[in-house]
Amino acid sequence: MKHLTYDERLQIQKALTLKCSFIEIASKVGKDRTTISREVRAYAKYVGKPARSKCKFKCIFEDQTKCPAPGCTKRVCSIACSRCAQYCDRYEPQTCKKLTRAPYVCNGCDDRGHCALMKKMYEADYAQLQYKNTLRDSRVGISLTDEEMSFIEKNIIPLIKNGISIPVCYDAFADSMPVSIRTLYSYIDRGFFDVNNIDLRRKVQRKAHRTKAAPYFM
């Protein structure tokens, strides 16, 4: 069987909570280690809205009149608020360095209870739903209504332009999104929205694959 089942995803979630390695999880599920790694990285989601995540920078605007958010009433800009991510071009969410290596999620982290950073979790229910959406999108053509286009342009695109990754933006509005995250990537690549690869920091940082030169014959 090529694809993971819901029961197998439940096994992965439980094993991550028990701090099992990808090799151990692969053995339990009967899949290859790379399959488990791709599954977790593809369907893990951030918990909490990015606008309320801790910012990498402290107290940027001591003068309230300089705050770019319209109608801001804070006396001192010391913590991130719901408008920072949308209006402040200096806002950048702080993320845990542990998420850059396996298992890439916070499921089994001992510090999760008192950590002030955004959490990234693998949940079987969410993974199964996203998998079904991806499967549906690959088989059926998707067209957005004016209202759906407006929703993405108003809520998602400003966050992406401020340097927040697409997965974080998507998870913040997952319940209201009219398309899957893979389709959102596709729409952005095809130029449907006013955002380009320069705004996708994580994507730009990836090195292009080198191709071997053809053999030279005398």
Buried (B, 14 or more C-beta within 10 A) or exposed (E): EEEBEBEBBBBBBBBBBEEBBBEBBBBBBEBEBEBBBEBBBBBBBBEBBBBBBBBEEEEBBEEEEEBBBEEBEEEEBEEBBEBBBBBBEEBBBEBBEBBEEBBBBBBEBEEBEEEEBBBBBBBBEBBBBBBEBBEEBEEEEEEBEEEBBEBBBEBBBBBBBBBBBBBBBBBBBBEEBBBBBBBBBBBBEEEBBEBEEEBBEEBEEEEEEEEEEEEEEE
